[in-house]
Amino acid sequence: MDTNLLRSLAAYLCGGLLCLWPLPVLAQQQPPTVPPHAANNTLSGKTARFVSDKFGKGVLYFAADGRAWLWYPGQPDITLGQWQVQNIHGTMGAKAEAFSYDIIALNFPNAEDIHRIEAARTRIGRYISLDATQLEQDLAVAEAAEGDILRLASGKPPCRLCRAEMTFAQMLTGRGP
């Protein structure tokens, strides 16, 4: 018999045996303690004004269809992006305890344009993930409202003279404190 044929046959048999070898299973043994996608209901259809050292001072509208609009008061442009809640779950530890948590994933493809406008400040980049349970602290949400209160989905800022320190009511009237 040809040695190449024997080598191929031996490799095939060894590969087949390795496929049958028992591997550790990372299956979830217990139900998660947090219901999946709990953050969807919290954010969907809401507008949030944030004043974060890390992300700057701006406004985010989370549409129910997964689109998001980001605006920094005083800037002429509103950036369109996407948002979604991703559930991470599995088991860990010797007792295989189940864990589950949600992350908010934001994607703003044109975020570099915002960076060029005001390079001195830290801004939300193209992609960002936030822990859903600590969203208000991580993003430093100063004010939240139901719906697209500032009509960011129109693509037009609510007022040209708005400043980040202004409340939603002040932005809507165009008058500061």
BELWOTA-V441239 format. One record per residue. RES is the residue in three letters. PSI is psi in whole degrees, -180 to 180 (none if undefined). OMEGA is omega as a letter, one per 20 degrees, with the letter a starting at -180 (NA if undefined). D_LAST is the distance of its C-alpha to the last C-alpha in Angstrom with 1 decimal. Layout:
# BELWOTA-V441239
RES&PSI&OMEGA&D_LAST, RES&PSI&OMEGA&D_LAST
This chain:
# BELWOTA-V441239
MET&152&a&91.9, ASP&136&a&89.5, THR&-34&r&87.4, ASN&-37&r&84.2, LEU&-41&r&84.6, LEU&-41&r&85.1, ARG&-43&r&82.0, SER&-43&r&79.9, LEU&-42&r&81.3, ALA&-43&r&80.7, ALA&-40&r&77.1, TYR&-45&r&76.6, LEU&-42&r&78.0, CYS&-42&r&76.0, GLY&-41&r&72.8, GLY&-40&r&73.7, LEU&-38&r&74.3, LEU&-33&r&71.0, CYS&-27&a&69.2, LEU&-9&a&70.9, TRP&135&a&69.9, PRO&131&r&67.6, LEU&153&r&64.1, PRO&139&a&61.4, VAL&128&r&59.4, LEU&43&a&55.6, ALA&153&r&55.4, GLN&125&a&53.0, GLN&-28&a&55.1, GLN&157&r&52.7, PRO&148&r&49.9, PRO&152&a&46.4, THR&-22&a&44.4, VAL&129&r&41.2, PRO&137&a&41.5, PRO&145&r&41.1, HIS&34&r&38.0, ALA&-28&a&36.1, ALA&-21&r&32.9, ASN&-47&a&33.5, ASN&-30&a&32.5, THR&-39&a&29.4, LEU&-31&a&27.9, SER&124&r&29.6, GLY&24&a&27.3, LYS&153&r&24.1, THR&134&a&20.9, ALA&134&r&19.4, ARG&126&a&16.4, PHE&151&r&17.7, VAL&73&a&16.8, SER&141&r&20.4, ASP&-35&a&22.0, LYS&-39&a&24.9, PHE&1&a&23.5, GLY&-165&a&20.2, LYS&117&a&16.9, GLY&-169&a&17.4, VAL&136&r&18.1, LEU&133&r&21.7, TYR&124&a&23.3, PHE&99&a&26.7, ALA&152&a&28.9, ALA&-25&a&31.9, ASP&6&r&34.3, GLY&-3&r&33.4, ARG&154&r&31.3, ALA&142&r&27.9, TRP&131&a&25.2, LEU&130&r&23.1, TRP&135&r&20.1, TYR&115&a&18.2, PRO&137&a&14.8, GLY&-15&r&15.5, GLN&147&a&19.2, PRO&-13&a&21.2, ASP&148&r&23.4, ILE&131&a&23.5, THR&129&r&26.4, LEU&137&r&28.8, GLY&-163&r&30.7, GLN&155&r&32.5, TRP&152&r&32.0, GLN&157&r&34.7, VAL&128&r&35.6, GLN&130&r&38.8, ASN&124&r&40.8, ILE&126&r&42.7, HIS&160&r&45.6, GLY&-158&r&48.9, THR&155&r&50.9, MET&161&r&51.2, GLY&169&a&53.2, ALA&-31&a&56.8, LYS&5&a&56.2, ALA&52&r&54.6, GLU&135&a&51.4, ALA&143&r&49.2, PHE&154&r&45.7, SER&131&r&43.1, TYR&156&a&39.5, ASP&143&r&37.1, ILE&145&r&35.3, ILE&118&r&32.6, ALA&123&r&33.8, LEU&139&r&31.4, ASN&116&r&32.9, PHE&94&a&31.1, PRO&-31&a&33.9, ASN&24&a&31.8, ALA&-24&r&29.6, GLU&-31&r&31.2, ASP&-39&r&29.6, ILE&-41&a&26.2, HIS&-38&a&27.7, ARG&-31&a&28.9, ILE&-49&a&25.5, GLU&83&a&24.0, ALA&-19&a&27.0, ALA&-26&a&25.5, ARG&152&r&23.4, THR&136&a&25.2, ARG&169&r&24.9, ILE&128&a&26.5, GLY&-165&a&30.1, ARG&-48&a&32.6, TYR&139&r&33.6, ILE&143&r&32.0, SER&132&r&33.3, LEU&141&r&31.3, ASP&123&a&32.8, ALA&-31&a&31.9, THR&-17&a&32.0, GLN&23&a&29.5, LEU&-46&a&27.3, GLU&-36&r&24.1, GLN&-46&a&24.9, ASP&-41&a&26.2, LEU&-11&a&23.4, ALA&60&a&20.8, VAL&121&a&19.4, ALA&-28&a&15.9, GLU&143&r&15.8, ALA&150&a&18.7, ALA&153&r&19.5, GLU&141&r&22.9, GLY&-177&r&23.9, ASP&71&a&22.4, ILE&-33&a&19.2, LEU&4&a&17.8, ARG&45&r&21.4, LEU&-30&a&22.0, ALA&-17&r&25.7, SER&-17&a&25.7, GLY&0&a&25.3, LYS&133&r&22.4, PRO&148&a&18.8, PRO&-29&r&16.5, CYS&148&a&14.6, ARG&-28&a&15.6, LEU&12&r&12.3, CYS&144&r&10.8, ARG&157&a&10.2, ALA&-27&a&11.7, GLU&-13&a&8.9, MET&145&r&7.2, THR&171&r&9.0, PHE&-43&a&11.8, ALA&-41&r&10.6, GLN&-38&r&7.5, MET&-38&a&10.3, LEU&-34&r&12.7, THR&-17&a&11.1, GLY&14&r&10.1, ARG&129&r&6.8, GLY&-179&a&3.8, PRO&none&NA&0.0
